[in-house]
Amino acid sequence: MSSLTDVSTHALTEAQQRIQQDLLTALDAFSIPEPLKGAVYHAVMLGGKRVRPALCYATAALKPNTNFAAVRRAAVAIEFIHCYSLAHDDLPCMDNDLLRRGQPTCHVAFGEDTALLAGDILQSMAFEVLGSRLFDQGPAVEAPIILKQMQILATATSKMVNGQVLDLQAEGKHVSQDELENIHRNKTGALISAAIMMAAVTIFNGTDQAIPKLREFGLAIGLAFQVQDDILDIIADTEALGKTAGKDQQVDKSTYPALMGLDQAQAYAEELHAQALQALDYFAEDAAELLKITQFLLKRQS
Amino acid sequence: MSSLTDVSTHALTEAQQRIQQDLLTALDAFSIPEPLKGAVYHAVMLGGKRVRPALCYATAALKPNTNFAAVRRAAVAIEFIHCYSLAHDDLPCMDNDLLRRGQPTCHVAFGEDTALLAGDILQSMAFEVLGSRLFDQGPAVEAPIILKQMQILATATSKMVNGQVLDLQAEGKHVSQDELENIHRNKTGALISAAIMMAAVTIFNGTDQAIPKLREFGLAIGLAFQVQDDILDIIADTEALGKTAGKDQQVDKSTYPALMGLDQAQAYAEELHAQALQALDYFAEDAAELLKITQFLLKRQS
């Protein structure tokens, strides 16, 4: 393992510890009856890479003296949305997955009805957190900024669902690279971009050149993340992934390795990472945190 | 049928036509891939009483020269949330209902996976609509007002899910009247109150006495609505209801008639209506529209 990977892994570990604490604080602020409460905590607290919160924090680090409460709320909200999507994705009528992050999936542990409702409530809880004063110590963030965060989150969440439908429709069919990119820009790219843009609107105003640069970065890193996911599904084993490996091939899913071969897919992932890094040039050394995470995502093994 | 009922039915018909048009306009503004698009339109456009939008409009009618675009968006958003909850409620892992509004339920018509995703996307679409410029003709509504609408909607949506869990937990058990009220204040009351409060924050500022009065009205009418629903499940037939009648007794659900007997439940519904009307006294003749809907809800047969 290169020292670069060590550094970037460390950066993500810090973000993971921070978000783990904030997720717990946020969950504890809600009053949820059992057994739903158990299912919601199960869906959220099992771990995972927490890539979206990490991107949120690292984007905020572009500018010192940021109102960090609004960024912390955005990180929690986006992770709630991600966890809702996983709980629903794993349901028998969807992917019918039994294992997630090395643990029984939500419906295996709590039943289908409760897992469904856990996903449902995590979505509205995400918007509740975003509109709350959670973590606030100073004055309230201006309403137009919070409103923009909500708009970004809502739009990305809808896109994610559209992407899931496109993905299901593509199973067993030959799709072009353009079609595959459209699926993933919606399915995973939208939420990854949203993590970046929710922090971006908190620290930059609309006229700043930084916003389009971060949009560019988000698009590239979002797609790179998915290409890497497809590759790992083939080359990693179930234990390292914490979810069932080889699942894509089993259900004849359209993936980048299936479309272009494994070597080409790996080259494409690196090309997308280069694009992402190029977009960060604009920020020079301010982008140190974003750079670390980008490196981590390229080198990750799970 | 009394002339009073005629008038109030007419008031609701007007609201129904208005919301039907606005729901269609809103849906058409989204780009959704098939088969999800069909399922979303199916879930939303089949009809229903549209009580929540009607309450939203009638609340806005308390004050002339309201920025009506924000109220129309709120009405669409709240109906999207209601329709998402029905699509998920009807799923096999929940109530396993085959019939809704006299038509096949969403999962019967489109499959479980698509019905699940239709409910999911309707939730984020609700927040998208709320944060959009849909229906705007004049200047944009101030961000703090839209933010308040979003907070109200998100909180009510979470409460609705909590209420569903409490309701499922209560099946086959003896519950007290307090417990039953707690279930229904969450399960149906929260969203009905939200319909009123989302319009209220658009037209009144926070210091106005009108807000607590409308909160009081919302609580009473929300609970009255549920008591009446329980009664109709017993006395109406499947054709009039457009959904399977007698379902509550089949699954041994906790209902007001089961708890206190049919006569007592009917008396309680009238008492709650009286409370609702009393809260409207504050607005004198300005509450004409809210009054008509309150009358309709008391007299409804389905």
Boltz contact constraints between the chains, C-beta under 6 A:
constraints:
  - contact:
      token1: [A, 33]
      token2: [B, 162]
      max_distance: 6.0
  - contact:
      token1: [A, 33]
      token2: [B, 165]
      max_distance: 6.0
  - contact:
      token1: [A, 33]
      token2: [B, 166]
      max_distance: 6.0
  - contact:
      token1: [A, 36]
      token2: [B, 165]
      max_distance: 6.0
  - contact:
      token1: [A, 93]
      token2: [B, 112]
      max_distance: 6.0
  - contact:
      token1: [A, 93]
      token2: [B, 113]
      max_distance: 6.0
  - contact:
      token1: [A, 94]
      token2: [B, 113]
      max_distance: 6.0
  - contact:
      token1: [A, 112]
      token2: [B, 93]
      max_distance: 6.0
  - contact:
      token1: [A, 113]
      token2: [B, 93]
      max_distance: 6.0
  - contact:
      token1: [A, 113]
      token2: [B, 94]
      max_distance: 6.0
  - contact:
      token1: [A, 117]
      token2: [B, 161]
      max_distance: 6.0
  - contact:
      token1: [A, 117]
      token2: [B, 165]
      max_distance: 6.0
  - contact:
      token1: [A, 120]
      token2: [B, 161]
      max_distance: 6.0
  - contact:
      token1: [A, 121]
      token2: [B, 158]
      max_distance: 6.0
  - contact:
      token1: [A, 121]
      token2: [B, 161]
      max_distance: 6.0
  - contact:
      token1: [A, 123]
      token2: [B, 123]
      max_distance: 6.0
  - contact:
      token1: [A, 124]
      token2: [B, 154]
      max_distance: 6.0
  - contact:
      token1: [A, 124]
      token2: [B, 157]
      max_distance: 6.0
  - contact:
      token1: [A, 124]
      token2: [B, 158]
      max_distance: 6.0
  - contact:
      token1: [A, 125]
      token2: [B, 158]
      max_distance: 6.0
  - contact:
      token1: [A, 127]
      token2: [B, 127]
      max_distance: 6.0
  - contact:
      token1: [A, 127]
      token2: [B, 154]
      max_distance: 6.0
  - contact:
      token1: [A, 128]
      token2: [B, 154]
      max_distance: 6.0
  - contact:
      token1: [A, 128]
      token2: [B, 155]
      max_distance: 6.0
  - contact:
      token1: [A, 131]
      token2: [B, 150]
      max_distance: 6.0
  - contact:
      token1: [A, 131]
      token2: [B, 151]
      max_distance: 6.0
  - contact:
      token1: [A, 143]
      token2: [B, 143]
      max_distance: 6.0
  - contact:
      token1: [A, 143]
      token2: [B, 144]
      max_distance: 6.0
  - contact:
      token1: [A, 143]
      token2: [B, 147]
      max_distance: 6.0
  - contact:
      token1: [A, 144]
      token2: [B, 143]
      max_distance: 6.0
  - contact:
      token1: [A, 146]
      token2: [B, 147]
      max_distance: 6.0
  - contact:
      token1: [A, 147]
      token2: [B, 143]
      max_distance: 6.0
  - contact:
      token1: [A, 147]
      token2: [B, 146]
      max_distance: 6.0
  - contact:
      token1: [A, 147]
      token2: [B, 147]
      max_distance: 6.0
  - contact:
      token1: [A, 150]
      token2: [B, 131]
      max_distance: 6.0
  - contact:
      token1: [A, 150]
      token2: [B, 150]
      max_distance: 6.0
  - contact:
      token1: [A, 151]
      token2: [B, 131]
      max_distance: 6.0
  - contact:
      token1: [A, 154]
      token2: [B, 124]
      max_distance: 6.0
  - contact:
      token1: [A, 154]
      token2: [B, 127]
      max_distance: 6.0
  - contact:
      token1: [A, 154]
      token2: [B, 128]
      max_distance: 6.0
  - contact:
      token1: [A, 155]
      token2: [B, 128]
      max_distance: 6.0
  - contact:
      token1: [A, 157]
      token2: [B, 124]
      max_distance: 6.0
  - contact:
      token1: [A, 158]
      token2: [B, 121]
      max_distance: 6.0
  - contact:
      token1: [A, 158]
      token2: [B, 124]
      max_distance: 6.0
  - contact:
      token1: [A, 158]
      token2: [B, 125]
      max_distance: 6.0
  - contact:
      token1: [A, 161]
      token2: [B, 117]
      max_distance: 6.0
  - contact:
      token1: [A, 161]
      token2: [B, 120]
      max_distance: 6.0
  - contact:
      token1: [A, 161]
      token2: [B, 121]
      max_distance: 6.0
  - contact:
      token1: [A, 162]
      token2: [B, 33]
      max_distance: 6.0
  - contact:
      token1: [A, 165]
      token2: [B, 33]
      max_distance: 6.0
  - contact:
      token1: [A, 165]
      token2: [B, 36]
      max_distance: 6.0
  - contact:
      token1: [A, 165]
      token2: [B, 117]
      max_distance: 6.0
  - contact:
      token1: [A, 166]
      token2: [B, 33]
      max_distance: 6.0
